[in-house]
């Protein structure tokens, strides 16, 4: 009997060992096929024109959106198992959302798929270091990812793959566990958006790092919630998109053009869903964002506590207090200016905040965060020529050891 038991344990150990070896082999193979890139030095926004993402906006056409929420998927194995699609939908509609989207891990929800406003979204990434991407307007799920370790090359390689499979790619919660460090965002390109706000994380330094390096990337703000019944997790962060309809094509167009802003909605302690829904109707409105030659004018529907104009490297360039209109005159050295509007709450303290997309210098061509890195073919193939034989030898040596043990 002991011999039989030890045999079973031995077989289990052997299967487990083979799983580890196959997993590590696949992981190493992904590193081998990843190109080595030459990344140009960071640049700044430049040109004799100013790009205003809010040109042509209509203040009566703001649509409230959330692109990051988890419901039950994968037979309840992932976080979000308590949330049904129907409950999610009812809750977010009650809170005044026009575009509530489900973004499960590695899974595109089909809920409402036959509607004109359906946007397929999923959260890509299954690595242990939370280097995730939000895939918006997804055409399929990518099962390529680096599970253990990522560097600048692997991150760029992953963004290139996702860029071709989705209408828009956002860096999800880049500040979480250093998913996208500030120093790497000076170099990475070929993505559209940054999830600057979610209910747990604020990735503002990462956004400024990308903007200060001349990458035209725009904001999304989401709850990234896993519990629809927790009042402190839903309706906290949202994206307001200026679009004539909430139909898929219109929403995605405005989002990618930057005709949107992120909101960090103030939360009162102890308020219920009914009170939260009522207060959601009272969120101030962004009336206008206009350029008059080199002067940026901002107008909101109610008097804010302050309006901050923020430029290169996240430096506050000007603050206006207690006035529903504010302006900033671009200086010759200004590369971009983004605006943060803080409204007071009932206690005269910090309340709801609007984070506007940047107005920046450009040459006149439509700004796109296109791929800047170029493959260094010499280094790429040298590493492959060395690594592939080594990988095959290691795998062959392992098979040899297992065969020898049998005899």
Order of alpha helices (4+ residues) and beta strands (2+ residues): alpha-beta-beta-beta-alpha-beta-beta-beta-alpha-beta-alpha-beta-alpha-beta-beta-alpha-beta-alpha-beta-beta-beta-beta-beta-beta-beta-beta-beta-alpha
